[in-house]
């Protein structure tokens, strides 16, 4: 009977499904860590395709945690009923559905396939080697060009923090690969990977990632003691591994060291307080929306209404963010799914028999499983301080490692689905894939439009944006961008300007809580000299986000044009100056991103004091302009990163530079006048 089952598995679709999961595990950190819609969609499609292949197998091993995963995805989907953005909720639902699909396939298709299991984890260690080397190369390159020691590396991720979160997963698996490998070449490659990964972890400057990986190593050591599955020779290797990790950490310690000592530590002291404030704001979101949240993937759209400190795109806690986005029941369901995968795998580690493998030493499979378990524990800790699960470059490996661990379970219950059930599942999978493809095509066309416009080909850019909207009409970003371009280039063409306004309004309807849509609408009205409608739009912007300083400036500049409303303009500028000293400005996620908007309020009030003859008060405001702009210029690394990302607005930079020079000149003039008055 057993032989017959093995023969049936040989001709099933489990193997290609497992192969697709390995592809997802390997490519996700390279292509999905930037959180770009096209690449996340592509990886998600591969994961869902793997599930489609599995269900059409004649028989396959029963996946672990299917029902908790089903409940989790159902709750995410249910949040579309109340979402602040249908597109964002569909994106997030499909992403987590793909993660669930990858985990379920891993827990099933890898059962009894030790070579596939070891190939997946050794492949993941190889990914860590490549990305670790990329991180070190990035640091060296930037140090050569800037001479600055404190550069924090990103590699293929959107932030250094997320790169650190990935390395928390990769390092324990790589350590296990180093201990488990049989050949000399594999041992050397694993050793090299350990060095590069640990060096890159230090170069990210992410302190809690370092703490999390140390915790993961401790869990790995506990599992080694508990299972007693390590030989004397492997104990010797473990000592060598510790030496490699320590040396790599010391050699690459500059960015981390700058964040924990001296002036660097003082500059970074905001981090803990900011996270606590962010959690308080996130808890406010959860309290207001406990059952279905605000809609999966909408955290950044609704958070300004609830925040108690500076703005952030993520909750800096993966668990709180799930609860805020999709409700407490969704968090419970996701937790149950993970715990079932974890417990299922841990039960088997100690009792698993030795397996003769040409690639691995005795107990090598068990060591790799322990490495995966340790990586998961480290990532769980890391998610207490960041939203790693929401980043696809980390989320896919996290859930796949959990599924792989669960595949070590002793039970081998084979199941088969009826044709009707297969058709239902296949229809759902096909629908998700089609929608993701449309999302990806729309984003690709939008990106091509931006590139064309930057190269001066406006007509092609506009045509591409129309095309993007035609395939993905739910994406507010496409409509907002097209609307802004049409309004800005309309000139005297009322129909074209009206079309632009229409698209901006459609973007606002798709994302009614996002303040930037109303801000863009106000600026579009300004282009036509309609100050009344512009002011209404800016006031609505401030209703959605009371901390939106660009809207404050724009509203104040309209109000100061009329003598009747000048007092209101002054109140708006004073509101800005009051805001400058609140936690929303003083406690921010990235304090190096100094907000220059406040200098215009200081400039207005300084001029007012000069007109009133209050020299001392005027001098304080001119000095505040100089101090803020010089502080902004002092953050060289932030400037380099902004330039590399193409985020520097040269016109704005020139305007701010001119304002600083004028403030210096005014300050010098006032000082000279005071000196002359004193001399007389």
Buried (B, 14 or more C-beta within 10 A) or exposed (E): EEEEEEEBBEEBBBBBBBBBBBBBBBBBBBBBBBBBBBBBBBBBBBBBBBBBBBBBBEEBBBBBBBEBBBBBBEBBBBBBEBBBBBBBBBBBBBBBBBBBBBBBBBBBBBBBBBBBBBBBBBBBBBBBBBBBBBBBBBBEEBBEEBEBBBBBBBBBBBBBBBBBBBBBBBBBBBBBBBBBBBEEEBBEBBBBBBBBBBBBBBBBBBBBBBBBBBBBBEBBBEBBEEBEBBEEEBEEBBEBBEEBBEEBBEBBBBBBBBBEEEEBEEBBEBBEEBBBBBBEBBBBBBEEBEEBBBBBBBBBBBBBBBBBBBBBBBBBBBBBBBBBBBBBBBBBBBBBBBEBBBBBBBBBBEEBEEBEBEBBBBBBBBBBBBBBBBBBBBBBBBBBBBBBBBBBBBBBBBBBBBBBBBBBBEEEEBEEBEEEEBEEBBEBBEEBBEBBBBBBBBBBBBBBBBEBBEEEBEEBBBBBBBBBBEBBBBBBBBBBBBBBBBBEBBEEEEEBBEBBBBBBBBBBEBBBBBBBBBBBBBBBBBBBEBBEBBBBBBEBBBEBBBBBBBBBBBBBBBBBEEEEBBEBBBEBBBBBBEBBEEBBBBBBBBBBBBBBBBBBBBBBBBBBBBEEEEBEBBBBBBBBBBBBBEEBBEBBBBBBBBEEEEEEEEEEBEEBEEBBEEBBEBBEEBEEEEEEEEEE
